[in-house]
Amino acid sequence: MLVKICGITRVDDALAAVTAGAGAIGFIFWPASPRFVDPFRARTIARALPPFVTAVGVFVNQPVAYVNGVVSLVRLGAVQLHGDETTGFASRIDVPIIKAIPLDAADEGRIAEWPAATTLLLDVHDPVRRGGTGRTIDWTAAAAVAARRQVLLAGGLTPDNVAEAVARVRPFGIDVSSGVERAPGIKDHQRLRALFEALHDNSDIPARS
């Protein structure tokens, strides 16, 4: 199972996440986020990552030229769209897409808009903060989506609840940010280790794919 640690702003936090078992690292390039990271700083962090770890860029309703420019600069392996982007917009991005879908909007029509090759990220509906709220979603509803689509489960995952969430939803992967932080954009390395220990100790799904 893929584990993505998002909202990374520091090299040591990125390396701590990778050492613990993360297969992907998320950088937030939306300036309104408290976890925003400058693309040039993100490039420095990404260069320190081992080759098997995917750097993912998070964007919210930003111009496609800017998105592709950051993809090239940072050498992102995937782009996560957290705004109101369309499939037409996504088709112009140079790397694979992860599309965030607020779970209360994840009806059949909304899901069907996105091709099967697009990974869906299921998160709490928050049109202001666009993620990183620390609030959990309806895991039963998420499981119904995960049974037919490749999804990343997000929304309030912590070392205390991650094993139960994974067991109930059976996602392709999980996305964790605030649940392993001391402050927005500053990771707590002890909580990072505890997250992966919880996955290893209580789930039969490996923590890295």
MOWO-V22455 format. One record per residue. RES is the residue in three letters. PHI is phi in whole degrees, -180 to 180 (NA if undefined). PSI is psi as a letter, one per 30 degrees, with the letter a starting at -180 (NA if undefined). Layout:
RES:PHI:PSI ; RES:PHI:PSI
This chain:
MET:NA:k ; LEU:-78:k ; VAL:-118:j ; LYS:-110:k ; ILE:-102:j ; CYS:-109:l ; GLY:77:h ; ILE:-78:k ; THR:-130:f ; ARG:-135:k ; VAL:-61:e ; ASP:-65:e ; ASP:-69:e ; ALA:-61:e ; LEU:-69:e ; ALA:-65:e ; ALA:-65:e ; VAL:-65:e ; THR:-60:e ; ALA:-70:f ; GLY:137:g ; ALA:-67:k ; GLY:-101:f ; ALA:-150:k ; ILE:-123:k ; GLY:-107:k ; PHE:-113:k ; ILE:-100:j ; PHE:-105:g ; TRP:-91:j ; PRO:-59:f ; ALA:-78:f ; SER:-81:k ; PRO:-69:f ; ARG:-106:g ; PHE:-58:k ; VAL:-130:k ; ASP:-65:k ; PRO:-56:e ; PHE:-70:e ; ARG:-67:e ; ALA:-61:e ; ARG:-61:e ; THR:-62:e ; ILE:-66:e ; ALA:-62:e ; ARG:-66:f ; ALA:-86:f ; LEU:-80:k ; PRO:-67:l ; PRO:-65:f ; PHE:-85:f ; VAL:-102:k ; THR:-91:k ; ALA:-89:k ; VAL:-118:k ; GLY:-104:k ; VAL:-104:k ; PHE:-132:l ; VAL:-134:j ; ASN:52:h ; GLN:-108:l ; PRO:-59:k ; VAL:-61:e ; ALA:-64:e ; TYR:-66:e ; VAL:-58:e ; ASN:-65:e ; GLY:-64:e ; VAL:-70:e ; VAL:-54:e ; SER:-69:e ; LEU:-64:e ; VAL:-87:f ; ARG:63:h ; LEU:-70:k ; GLY:-93:f ; ALA:-161:l ; VAL:-120:k ; GLN:-108:j ; LEU:-99:j ; HIS:-114:g ; GLY:-113:b ; ASP:-105:g ; GLU:-64:k ; THR:-101:l ; THR:-65:e ; GLY:-64:e ; PHE:-62:e ; ALA:-62:e ; SER:-67:f ; ARG:-95:g ; ILE:-88:k ; ASP:-84:f ; VAL:-132:l ; PRO:-58:l ; ILE:-110:k ; ILE:-113:k ; LYS:-110:k ; ALA:-75:k ; ILE:-124:j ; PRO:-59:k ; LEU:-60:e ; ASP:-74:f ; ALA:-109:g ; ALA:-84:h ; ASP:-85:l ; GLU:-58:e ; GLY:-65:e ; ARG:-66:e ; ILE:-67:e ; ALA:-66:f ; GLU:-63:f ; TRP:-100:k ; PRO:-63:l ; ALA:-60:f ; ALA:-71:f ; THR:-87:k ; THR:-76:k ; LEU:-98:k ; LEU:-105:k ; LEU:-96:k ; ASP:-142:l ; VAL:-71:k ; HIS:-75:j ; ASP:-150:j ; PRO:-70:f ; VAL:-95:e ; ARG:-85:f ; ARG:57:h ; GLY:109:l ; GLY:69:g ; THR:-84:f ; GLY:80:g ; ARG:-100:k ; THR:-83:l ; ILE:-107:l ; ASP:-74:j ; TRP:-68:f ; THR:-66:e ; ALA:-65:e ; ALA:-63:e ; ALA:-62:e ; ALA:-65:e ; VAL:-73:e ; ALA:-64:f ; ALA:-70:f ; ARG:-127:f ; ARG:-137:l ; GLN:-79:j ; VAL:-129:l ; LEU:-104:k ; LEU:-93:k ; ALA:-128:a ; GLY:98:i ; GLY:67:g ; LEU:-78:k ; THR:-137:l ; PRO:-58:f ; ASP:-79:f ; ASN:-120:f ; VAL:-65:e ; ALA:-64:e ; GLU:-65:e ; ALA:-60:e ; VAL:-65:e ; ALA:-64:e ; ARG:-83:e ; VAL:-94:e ; ARG:55:h ; PRO:-80:l ; PHE:-64:e ; GLY:-164:l ; ILE:-129:l ; ASP:-127:j ; VAL:-125:k ; SER:-135:d ; SER:-65:f ; GLY:-69:f ; VAL:-127:h ; GLU:-115:l ; ARG:-93:e ; ALA:-159:l ; PRO:-54:k ; GLY:85:f ; ILE:-118:j ; LYS:-84:k ; ASP:-97:j ; HIS:-66:e ; GLN:-67:e ; ARG:-70:e ; LEU:-59:e ; ARG:-63:e ; ALA:-64:e ; LEU:-61:e ; PHE:-72:e ; GLU:-63:e ; ALA:-64:e ; LEU:-66:e ; HIS:-68:e ; ASP:-79:f ; ASN:-123:g ; SER:-134:k ; ASP:-90:g ; ILE:-98:k ; PRO:-64:l ; ALA:-79:f ; ARG:-136:k ; SER:-108:NA
